[in-house]
Amino acid sequence: MERYINAAAEFLGLPKEQWQPDSVRVQAISPDGSQRQFIRLVGPEKRNILIIEPPEGDDIGMQEAASACSIGKHLYRLGIPVAEIYGFDPENGRLFVEDLGDTRLYDMLAPATEDTQLYWYKQVVDVLCRMQTQGVEKFSTTWCWDTPRYDRYLMQERESGYFLHALCRDFFSLSFEWQRVEEECRLLAGRAGRAPADFFLHRDFQSRNIMIKDNRIRIIDFQGGRLGPLAYDLASLLIDPYMALSSRVKKTIKEYYVSRLCEIVSYDPAQFEREYFLLCLQRNLQILGAFAFLSRQRNKVFFARFIKPALQTLNTLLAKPEAADYGGLRKLARQCLLLSMSNENC
């Protein structure tokens, strides 16, 4: 761990006489689904630094780190409450950033009352509306390591396709009407893809990616940012299986979001409602694919326990009249839910 101390001291120009191994505490932080390393350095005068670096030889990780640097600096300049980025070493993809502590929105609110949840979620929504509308100002898609925009291809490959392969086939070993379900997924993506995608999209905006520091909301894991539709990040926040928010909280926060959004931009609430439903379905499929992949392929068993609540949400969505055209997907989701209810790992 001494190499991290030396790297931080050299890269950030810290006084060598004060930034020595015997005066700096080093702590490895366990990430959720990421394969990156997170190292906290606690130095003299409570000078905290977080070092984030990709696995050695990981070219995609290097690209992701460069995106985190560019997008993070952009959002910080705009006053969006993200971690300040102190520096980036392009040779190894190492980021030196502000340490935001250990308190996530999830940690604070999972056991809280609904009124407490509403109080904090309204603050989160205030930040989200600003990030989505201001974050697009002078945003360069060259910063995006993955794709520059959330589009139909991404929906089918990285969301519905992820769900079908990682969860239905690999996790549950299900046989089903592939052609019918894939056609319905194409239909869903086509409809969801009509939403204007000219706003800043975080794409993983949920309770474990929102920190609380000094009683303020702070946003992390924005390196997958790109252009996209408004409703996706709100859907991520409200159908978040970690939190399992009540119907009352979801309804209240959605209404609050729409009212705040319409103070900033002109957007038809009825149109937003239609887009929100479609993007909830897309996000739900992505969540399930990710949880299945992480728990089965990367052996991160923490995620398996959230598959059942995510499937319950998906089944609730597909039971709505608006989902009448997705009968094959509805049948498949029901099969998955029944299996999850009999599987002690879910």
URUR-V236588 format. One record per helix or strand of 3 or more residues. SS is the DSSP state (H for helix, E for strand). FROM is the first residue (numbers start at 0). LEN is the number of residues. If there is no record, write none. Layout:
# URUR-V236588
ss = (SS;SS)
from = (FROM;FROM)
len = (LEN;LEN)
This chain:
# URUR-V236588
ss = (H;E;E;H;E;H;E;E;H;H;H;H;H;E;H;E;E;E;H;H;H;H;H;H)
from = (1;24;36;43;47;58;84;93;104;113;140;151;177;198;206;209;215;225;229;246;268;300;320;326)
len = (11;5;6;3;6;19;5;5;5;21;3;20;15;3;3;4;4;3;9;18;28;18;3;16)
